[in-house]
Every structure is written in C-alpha cells, then in structure tokens.
Amino acid sequence: MKKYDAIVVGAGIAGCSSAYFLKKKGLKVLVIDRSGVAASGGSAAAGAFVSPKIGQGSELQKLTNEAFEFSKNFYLQNFPKHFTQTGVIRIPKDAEDAKKFKEYEAYNEAKWELLSYDELDALGIDSSYESFLFSEAGVCDAPKMCESILEEIEYEQYELKSLIYEDGCWFVGDYCAQNLILATGYENNYFDMRYMGVKGTWGSRGDYETKVELDVSMHKQISVSANIDGIVKLGATHEKDVDVCIKCTGEPLKKLFSVASTMVDTSDFKLKETFCGMRSGSKDYFPLVGEVIDTTYMLENYPKIVKGAKAELQKIESLYICNGLGGRGFVFGPMMGKILADKIVDNKEIDKRVNPDRLFLKWCRKSPDLESYR
Ligand SMILES: Cc1cc2nc3c(=O)[nH]c(=O)nc-3n(C[C@H](O)[C@H](O)[C@H](O)COP(=O)(O)OP(=O)(O)OC[C@H]3O[C@@H](n4cnc5c(N)ncnc54)[C@H](O)[C@@H]3O)c2cc1C
C-alpha cells in the first residue's frame, strides 16, 4: 500500500492545478486518471483560449477576470512554452451588440484597447464594428500544458471504481491518502453531490491547417485562434442534453467553419483534427471548490432543512472537489487549484463565491428530488 498526503482523481486542468499547488506546499501527491493526462475529458477537447470576460460588471465577470490575471501570470511564469500570448479580440456580433460594447468598456479590468474597422482589416479580420483587443490574453496547448503542470508529480493511469475511508485514510486501489480530491469533470458516481447541480455541455472544435497570416486570436460567436505553427483552432459548439459521449464525427464543425469564414479568410483551411468533450458546469456557473457536504447525514439528522430550517453543515471528512469550471477551465483552473491547496494545507477559508456550500440549503428547499421529504 503506497501512502500519500493527497490523491487527486482526474488529470484535467482542475486536477493538475490542484495537484501542482498541493505539491508546492510540500504534500506528497498522486494524480490518477482512467485515460491519461488531459486525454479524454473536457481538457482534451479544449481550444484553451485564456481571455477575460466582458460585460457589465457581474460577480461572475469579476471572478473570471481575477482568474484570468492569475492564470495568465501562472502560465507565463511557469509554463510559457505552452501558452502563446496572441492577444484576443472580442468582436461584437451585430449592431445591437456593438452598442453594448460601449457600456462594457467601464468593466474591462484587463489591459485593453479599442480597434477600429481599419485596424481589424489590417489584421485580416472582417468586421464592421469597433472591437476590444485584450493583448495579454492567449491560447494554451491544453494537453501539453496539463502534462507540464504534472511533470514533477506522481501519476498513475487508474480508474476509480470504489472508495473506502478508514482510520483517517482514503483507500483507492493500492494507494491511500489522508486527503482525496475529486476533479472528475462532469461525472461523479461516488457521493450524493446533487446539490452542486453539475451538468455537462458537450462541445466540438477543430484544428485547421492553413498558411493564412493571422497573428491574433479572436472571438465573436465562436473563437478563432491566431495561426500557431500552421494551425488555426476553431471552436466551439455548445450542446446541452448530450449526456453520453457521442462519436466525434466533425459534422458539427460545418457551422463553426461557416461562421469563421465571415470573420477571416478560410479559403485554404483544411481540417486536420476534430476534438470533442464535455464541459462540466455548476448550477450558477461559478466553480465548485472545497469540501463536500454529507447529504445523507444532513437529510437524516436535520429533516427540517427541506422546509427552510438552518443547520450546521456536516462535511465528509478530508474529501474535496475541484470542478464546475464550465467553458473556462483554463482560465479558472490554476486559481481554483491554489484556493483548494490553501484550504487543505493552511486551512484558509474557501472564497465564498466558489464554495459549493452556497448551493446546499437552496437545493434542500427547492429541489424536486426531495419532494418526498417535504
Ligand atoms: C470543445 C471544448 C472547447 C473548450 N474551449 C475552452 C477554451 O477555449 N478555454 C477554456 O478555458 N476552456 C475551454 N473548454 C472548457 C474546458 O475544457 C473545461 O472547463 C475543463 O477542461 C474542465 O477541466 P476538468 O479538469 O474539470 O475536467 P476534465 O478535463 O473533464 O477532466 C476530468 C478527468 O477526470 C477523469 N475521470 C473521470 N472519472 C474518473 C474515474 N472514475 N477514475 C479516474 N479518472 C476519472 C477523466 O478521464 C478526465 O480526464 C472547452 C471545452 C470543450 C469541450
């Protein structure tokens, strides 16, 4: 039996980031994944654009922009080879959207500038509207980034099928650890975590070979990357209600391609590879980072919580989650990994905005799943 301080289940960007910061704080960490490092989950599919969020200053926008600063600096300082700071241009969808951009300006926290029609044209971008250029944004090579983050951390290909907690240790196959971190994306079959409301949104994207000169990435309805080593990434589709992994046929890319053709010259684009996978989002679109509530215990011992009574939340011992990164895993991942490591090692309070506790009592009161308890 090999002993660790922490076992992280899932080697996507959430698991890799959590493991990195736990190891940095001196813990002996093992990462396991059933298929490989960023090999099959959302992190294998991601175009991995890392850019700020625009809008009118919502709480989610503020958090996303904090995470953007954190991840950008994290990648530049530690893994610059796999983060290309191409800049990302945000282009209004239509005239209506262009009007909103005026209001958004006040909430652009990351370094930005306004690009005129002529400046966009000079960059090879077809748009009639002034656009924001976030020059510090960029694109990761998702699998290589995850592999590099894990470079000095023990990793085993292993599928978690069952779990036992005994004498202060989580037992996972031949391994055991004091702390267990679930970073399994949209799947969770081990504990009742319905209150977190994790849902999958399926997505596809493609890598295209091209000689077109494109120095900067952009986003309108879809994202188009700069040309990096002869490849432009187009992404991504968003399909709700796909709950089993369907085959990546490349079919959904036809629409992406036609939208991209209204933005840049795609005449020599040749599809090289198709990627698809599931994003894992929470009920309120904020990440889920922290301890896991023992739902069964709470319902049995405090049945009145389903009618709105408050009760102290009982947590499952030494079990943590890092999930719900939605469509921005490469923006949120590093900061969420740091928040989790600060909690596990230094017992620092989890940022309320990402603590899954925020969802529990509301779920108890409102969820149709608990009708029989009411
Ligand atoms: C098409 C597409 C495009 C995207 N583009 C971007 C983008 O441009 N920018 C951005 O920031 N984000 C993007 N995303 C979102 C991003 O990919 C996700 O937010 C991110 O990958 C989530 O990472 P994760 O580590 O939480 O989950 P995942 O990457 O899904 O990792 C979960 C891992 O857990 C493993 N696992 C599950 N169950 C078990 C088990 N029982 N035992 C062992 N291992 C298990 C899986 O094999 C998997 O590797 C995109 C997603 C898609 C699908």
Ligand as a Chemical Component Dictionary entry (heavy atoms), coordinates in Angstrom:
data_LIG
# 
_chem_comp.id                   LIG 
_chem_comp.type                 NON-POLYMER 
_chem_comp.pdbx_formal_charge   0 
_chem_comp.three_letter_code    LIG 
# 
loop_
_chem_comp_atom.comp_id 
_chem_comp_atom.atom_id 
_chem_comp_atom.alt_atom_id 
_chem_comp_atom.type_symbol 
_chem_comp_atom.charge 
_chem_comp_atom.model_Cartn_x 
_chem_comp_atom.model_Cartn_y 
_chem_comp_atom.model_Cartn_z 
_chem_comp_atom.pdbx_ordinal 
LIG C1  C1  C 0 -14.923 21.759 -27.233 1  
LIG C2  C2  C 0 -14.483 22.468 -25.994 2  
LIG C3  C3  C 0 -13.794 23.671 -26.096 3  
LIG C4  C4  C 0 -13.371 24.339 -24.936 4  
LIG N1  N1  N 0 -12.659 25.505 -25.053 5  
LIG C5  C5  C 0 -12.183 26.107 -23.947 6  
LIG C6  C6  C 0 -11.405 27.309 -24.051 7  
LIG O1  O1  O 0 -11.146 27.805 -25.140 8  
LIG N2  N2  N 0 -10.921 27.864 -22.896 9  
LIG C7  C7  C 0 -11.171 27.303 -21.670 10 
LIG O2  O2  O 0 -10.684 27.835 -20.659 11 
LIG N3  N3  N 0 -11.929 26.195 -21.540 12 
LIG C8  C8  C 0 -12.454 25.604 -22.648 13 
LIG N4  N4  N 0 -13.233 24.487 -22.532 14 
LIG C9  C9  C 0 -13.651 24.076 -21.193 15 
LIG C10 C10 C 0 -12.582 23.266 -20.510 16 
LIG O3  O3  O 0 -12.180 22.243 -21.365 17 
LIG C11 C11 C 0 -13.124 22.665 -19.210 18 
LIG O4  O4  O 0 -13.579 23.678 -18.369 19 
LIG C12 C12 C 0 -12.026 21.928 -18.479 20 
LIG O5  O5  O 0 -11.429 21.014 -19.331 21 
LIG C13 C13 C 0 -12.550 21.222 -17.265 22 
LIG O6  O6  O 0 -11.474 20.564 -16.694 23 
LIG P1  P1  P 0 -11.675 19.496 -15.561 24 
LIG O7  O7  O 0 -10.317 19.122 -15.124 25 
LIG O8  O8  O 0 -12.639 19.993 -14.560 26 
LIG O9  O9  O 0 -12.414 18.263 -16.271 27 
LIG P2  P2  P 0 -11.883 17.239 -17.379 28 
LIG O10 O10 O 0 -10.897 17.860 -18.266 29 
LIG O11 O11 O 0 -13.114 16.656 -17.994 30 
LIG O12 O12 O 0 -11.115 16.141 -16.531 31 
LIG C14 C14 C 0 -11.751 15.166 -15.769 32 
LIG C15 C15 C 0 -10.860 13.949 -15.780 33 
LIG O13 O13 O 0 -11.339 13.018 -14.817 34 
LIG C16 C16 C 0 -11.121 11.728 -15.305 35 
LIG N5  N5  N 0 -12.027 10.812 -14.610 36 
LIG C17 C17 C 0 -13.382 10.867 -14.532 37 
LIG N6  N6  N 0 -13.844 9.834  -13.793 38 
LIG C18 C18 C 0 -12.749 9.108  -13.401 39 
LIG C19 C19 C 0 -12.590 7.927  -12.616 40 
LIG N7  N7  N 0 -13.619 7.276  -12.106 41 
LIG N8  N8  N 0 -11.335 7.457  -12.396 42 
LIG C20 C20 C 0 -10.249 8.097  -12.916 43 
LIG N9  N9  N 0 -10.368 9.224  -13.672 44 
LIG C21 C21 C 0 -11.606 9.732  -13.908 45 
LIG C22 C22 C 0 -11.421 11.823 -16.805 46 
LIG O14 O14 O 0 -10.763 10.811 -17.523 47 
LIG C23 C23 C 0 -10.855 13.222 -17.120 48 
LIG O15 O15 O 0 -9.534  13.173 -17.610 49 
LIG C24 C24 C 0 -13.662 23.798 -23.666 50 
LIG C25 C25 C 0 -14.342 22.577 -23.566 51 
LIG C26 C26 C 0 -14.754 21.919 -24.720 52 
LIG C27 C27 C 0 -15.472 20.608 -24.578 53 
# 
loop_
_chem_comp_bond.comp_id 
_chem_comp_bond.atom_id_1 
_chem_comp_bond.atom_id_2 
_chem_comp_bond.value_order 
_chem_comp_bond.pdbx_ordinal 
LIG C1  C2  SING 1  
LIG C2  C3  SING 2  
LIG C2  C26 DOUB 3  
LIG C3  C4  DOUB 4  
LIG C4  N1  SING 5  
LIG C4  C24 SING 6  
LIG N1  C5  DOUB 7  
LIG C5  C6  SING 8  
LIG C5  C8  SING 9  
LIG C6  O1  DOUB 10 
LIG C6  N2  SING 11 
LIG N2  C7  SING 12 
LIG C7  O2  DOUB 13 
LIG C7  N3  SING 14 
LIG N3  C8  DOUB 15 
LIG C8  N4  SING 16 
LIG N4  C9  SING 17 
LIG N4  C24 SING 18 
LIG C9  C10 SING 19 
LIG C10 O3  SING 20 
LIG C10 C11 SING 21 
LIG C11 O4  SING 22 
LIG C11 C12 SING 23 
LIG C12 O5  SING 24 
LIG C12 C13 SING 25 
LIG C13 O6  SING 26 
LIG O6  P1  SING 27 
LIG P1  O7  DOUB 28 
LIG P1  O8  SING 29 
LIG P1  O9  SING 30 
LIG O9  P2  SING 31 
LIG P2  O10 DOUB 32 
LIG P2  O11 SING 33 
LIG P2  O12 SING 34 
LIG O12 C14 SING 35 
LIG C14 C15 SING 36 
LIG C15 O13 SING 37 
LIG C15 C23 SING 38 
LIG O13 C16 SING 39 
LIG C16 N5  SING 40 
LIG C16 C22 SING 41 
LIG N5  C17 SING 42 
LIG N5  C21 SING 43 
LIG C17 N6  DOUB 44 
LIG N6  C18 SING 45 
LIG C18 C19 SING 46 
LIG C18 C21 DOUB 47 
LIG C19 N7  SING 48 
LIG C19 N8  DOUB 49 
LIG N8  C20 SING 50 
LIG C20 N9  DOUB 51 
LIG N9  C21 SING 52 
LIG C22 O14 SING 53 
LIG C22 C23 SING 54 
LIG C23 O15 SING 55 
LIG C24 C25 DOUB 56 
LIG C25 C26 SING 57 
LIG C26 C27 SING 58 
# 
